[in-house]
Amino acid sequence: MEEKAASIWKSTLITGVYIAIIAILLSVVFYVTGNPFSKVYQYLTYPILIGGVIWAQVNYKNALGGTLTYGQGVASGVLALTLAYLISSIYSFVLFKFIDPSLTEQLRIFTEEQIIKQGRVPEEQLEMAVNMATKFQTPTMMLILGPLGGAFMGLIISLITSIFMKKNPSDEVPA
C-alpha cells in the first residue's frame, strides 16, 4: 500500500490561522476593556502560543500517520507561529493605523512609564531610550517585525516541545 505524503503546509497553516484568531480575539477583549497594553494580556498569550505549537505538531503528527521527527516538529511549530504572527501583525497594523491611531501615542507613553518604572536608564538618557523604542512601535514596523518575532518564538517553543512530541518511525515496536 502506498502512503500519501502529508503536507506540512496544510496542517500547520490551518493551525496558524486558528492561533491568530484566538490571539486577535483576546486582543480585542483587552482593547475594548481599555487595557490594550495590559501585562495580563501579555501573560495570557504565552499559553496560547505554546498550546498552538503543540496543536500544530499534533496535527502534523496525525497527518503523518503517528510519526514525527524532531525536525518536522520544529518546522511545523515555526510555520504555525510565523503565520499566526503575520495575521496578527496585519490586524495590529490596521488597528494602529486606521481604527485607532491614538494607540501609537498611548504605546509611547506606556513605554516611557515602563522605562521609568524599571529605573535602569539615567534621566538624561530617558528621551533617547524612549525615542529608540518608539521607532520600532510604528504600525509599519510592527507589520514587518511581527512575522520575524513569530518565527523566533516558534523556534524557541518548538525546540522544546519537539523533544516531547517526536516519534521517529524507527521508534515503533513491530506488532
JOJO-V474340 format. One record per residue. N is the residue number from 1. RES is the residue in one small letter. SS is DSSP state (hx for helix, st for strand, lp for the rest). PHI is phi as a letter, one per 20 degrees, with the letter a starting at -180 (NA if undefined). D_LAST is the distance of its C-alpha to the last C-alpha in whole Angstrom. Layout:
n:N res:RES ss:SS phi:PHI d_last:D_LAST
n:N res:RES ss:SS phi:PHI d_last:D_LAST
This chain:
n:1 res:m ss:lp phi:NA d_last:18
n:2 res:e ss:lp phi:e d_last:20
n:3 res:e ss:lp phi:e d_last:19
n:4 res:k ss:lp phi:e d_last:22
n:5 res:a ss:lp phi:f d_last:23
n:6 res:a ss:lp phi:e d_last:24
n:7 res:s ss:lp phi:e d_last:27
n:8 res:i ss:hx phi:f d_last:28
n:9 res:w ss:hx phi:f d_last:32
n:10 res:k ss:hx phi:f d_last:31
n:11 res:s ss:hx phi:f d_last:29
n:12 res:t ss:hx phi:f d_last:31
n:13 res:l ss:hx phi:f d_last:34
n:14 res:i ss:hx phi:f d_last:34
n:15 res:t ss:hx phi:f d_last:33
n:16 res:g ss:hx phi:g d_last:36
n:17 res:v ss:hx phi:f d_last:38
n:18 res:y ss:hx phi:f d_last:37
n:19 res:i ss:hx phi:f d_last:37
n:20 res:a ss:hx phi:f d_last:41
n:21 res:i ss:hx phi:f d_last:42
n:22 res:i ss:hx phi:f d_last:41
n:23 res:a ss:hx phi:f d_last:43
n:24 res:i ss:hx phi:f d_last:46
n:25 res:l ss:hx phi:f d_last:46
n:26 res:l ss:hx phi:f d_last:46
n:27 res:s ss:hx phi:f d_last:49
n:28 res:v ss:hx phi:f d_last:51
n:29 res:v ss:hx phi:g d_last:51
n:30 res:f ss:hx phi:f d_last:52
n:31 res:y ss:hx phi:f d_last:55
n:32 res:v ss:hx phi:f d_last:56
n:33 res:t ss:lp phi:e d_last:56
n:34 res:g ss:lp phi:n d_last:58
n:35 res:n ss:lp phi:c d_last:56
n:36 res:p ss:lp phi:f d_last:55
n:37 res:f ss:lp phi:d d_last:54
n:38 res:s ss:lp phi:f d_last:53
n:39 res:k ss:hx phi:f d_last:51
n:40 res:v ss:hx phi:f d_last:49
n:41 res:y ss:hx phi:g d_last:48
n:42 res:q ss:hx phi:f d_last:47
n:43 res:y ss:hx phi:f d_last:45
n:44 res:l ss:hx phi:f d_last:43
n:45 res:t ss:hx phi:f d_last:42
n:46 res:y ss:hx phi:f d_last:40
n:47 res:p ss:hx phi:f d_last:37
n:48 res:i ss:hx phi:f d_last:37
n:49 res:l ss:hx phi:f d_last:37
n:50 res:i ss:hx phi:f d_last:34
n:51 res:g ss:hx phi:f d_last:32
n:52 res:g ss:hx phi:f d_last:33
n:53 res:v ss:hx phi:f d_last:31
n:54 res:i ss:hx phi:f d_last:28
n:55 res:w ss:hx phi:f d_last:28
n:56 res:a ss:hx phi:f d_last:28
n:57 res:q ss:hx phi:f d_last:25
n:58 res:v ss:hx phi:f d_last:23
n:59 res:n ss:hx phi:g d_last:25
n:60 res:y ss:hx phi:f d_last:24
n:61 res:k ss:hx phi:f d_last:20
n:62 res:n ss:hx phi:f d_last:20
n:63 res:a ss:hx phi:f d_last:21
n:64 res:l ss:lp phi:e d_last:19
n:65 res:g ss:lp phi:n d_last:16
n:66 res:g ss:lp phi:n d_last:15
n:67 res:t ss:lp phi:d d_last:16
n:68 res:l ss:st phi:b d_last:19
n:69 res:t ss:lp phi:f d_last:21
n:70 res:y ss:hx phi:g d_last:24
n:71 res:g ss:hx phi:f d_last:26
n:72 res:q ss:hx phi:f d_last:25
n:73 res:g ss:hx phi:f d_last:26
n:74 res:v ss:hx phi:f d_last:29
n:75 res:a ss:hx phi:f d_last:30
n:76 res:s ss:hx phi:f d_last:29
n:77 res:g ss:hx phi:f d_last:31
n:78 res:v ss:hx phi:f d_last:34
n:79 res:l ss:hx phi:f d_last:34
n:80 res:a ss:hx phi:f d_last:34
n:81 res:l ss:hx phi:f d_last:37
n:82 res:t ss:hx phi:f d_last:39
n:83 res:l ss:hx phi:f d_last:39
n:84 res:a ss:hx phi:g d_last:40
n:85 res:y ss:hx phi:f d_last:43
n:86 res:l ss:hx phi:f d_last:44
n:87 res:i ss:hx phi:f d_last:44
n:88 res:s ss:hx phi:f d_last:46
n:89 res:s ss:hx phi:f d_last:48
n:90 res:i ss:hx phi:f d_last:49
n:91 res:y ss:hx phi:g d_last:50
n:92 res:s ss:hx phi:f d_last:52
n:93 res:f ss:hx phi:g d_last:54
n:94 res:v ss:hx phi:f d_last:55
n:95 res:l ss:hx phi:f d_last:56
n:96 res:f ss:hx phi:f d_last:58
n:97 res:k ss:hx phi:e d_last:59
n:98 res:f ss:hx phi:d d_last:60
n:99 res:i ss:hx phi:f d_last:60
n:100 res:d ss:lp phi:b d_last:61
n:101 res:p ss:lp phi:f d_last:62
n:102 res:s ss:hx phi:f d_last:64
n:103 res:l ss:hx phi:f d_last:60
n:104 res:t ss:hx phi:f d_last:61
n:105 res:e ss:hx phi:f d_last:64
n:106 res:q ss:hx phi:f d_last:62
n:107 res:l ss:hx phi:f d_last:59
n:108 res:r ss:hx phi:f d_last:62
n:109 res:i ss:hx phi:f d_last:64
n:110 res:f ss:hx phi:f d_last:60
n:111 res:t ss:hx phi:f d_last:60
n:112 res:e ss:hx phi:f d_last:63
n:113 res:e ss:hx phi:f d_last:63
n:114 res:q ss:hx phi:f d_last:59
n:115 res:i ss:hx phi:f d_last:61
n:116 res:i ss:hx phi:f d_last:64
n:117 res:k ss:hx phi:f d_last:62
n:118 res:q ss:hx phi:f d_last:60
n:119 res:g ss:lp phi:m d_last:63
n:120 res:r ss:lp phi:e d_last:62
n:121 res:v ss:lp phi:d d_last:64
n:122 res:p ss:lp phi:f d_last:68
n:123 res:e ss:hx phi:g d_last:70
n:124 res:e ss:hx phi:f d_last:72
n:125 res:q ss:hx phi:d d_last:68
n:126 res:l ss:hx phi:f d_last:67
n:127 res:e ss:hx phi:f d_last:68
n:128 res:m ss:hx phi:f d_last:67
n:129 res:a ss:hx phi:f d_last:63
n:130 res:v ss:hx phi:f d_last:63
n:131 res:n ss:hx phi:f d_last:64
n:132 res:m ss:hx phi:f d_last:62
n:133 res:a ss:hx phi:f d_last:59
n:134 res:t ss:hx phi:f d_last:60
n:135 res:k ss:hx phi:f d_last:60
n:136 res:f ss:lp phi:e d_last:56
n:137 res:q ss:lp phi:d d_last:57
n:138 res:t ss:lp phi:e d_last:58
n:139 res:p ss:hx phi:g d_last:56
n:140 res:t ss:hx phi:f d_last:56
n:141 res:m ss:hx phi:f d_last:55
n:142 res:m ss:hx phi:f d_last:52
n:143 res:l ss:hx phi:f d_last:51
n:144 res:i ss:hx phi:f d_last:51
n:145 res:l ss:hx phi:e d_last:49
n:146 res:g ss:hx phi:g d_last:47
n:147 res:p ss:hx phi:f d_last:44
n:148 res:l ss:hx phi:f d_last:44
n:149 res:g ss:hx phi:f d_last:44
n:150 res:g ss:hx phi:f d_last:41
n:151 res:a ss:hx phi:f d_last:39
n:152 res:f ss:hx phi:f d_last:40
n:153 res:m ss:hx phi:f d_last:39
n:154 res:g ss:hx phi:f d_last:36
n:155 res:l ss:hx phi:f d_last:35
n:156 res:i ss:hx phi:f d_last:36
n:157 res:i ss:hx phi:f d_last:34
n:158 res:s ss:hx phi:f d_last:31
n:159 res:l ss:hx phi:g d_last:31
n:160 res:i ss:hx phi:e d_last:30
n:161 res:t ss:hx phi:f d_last:28
n:162 res:s ss:hx phi:f d_last:26
n:163 res:i ss:hx phi:g d_last:25
n:164 res:f ss:hx phi:e d_last:23
n:165 res:m ss:hx phi:e d_last:22
n:166 res:k ss:lp phi:f d_last:20
n:167 res:k ss:st phi:b d_last:17
n:168 res:n ss:lp phi:f d_last:16
n:169 res:p ss:hx phi:g d_last:14
n:170 res:s ss:hx phi:f d_last:13
n:171 res:d ss:hx phi:f d_last:12
n:172 res:e ss:lp phi:f d_last:9
n:173 res:v ss:lp phi:e d_last:6
n:174 res:p ss:lp phi:f d_last:4
n:175 res:a ss:lp phi:e d_last:0
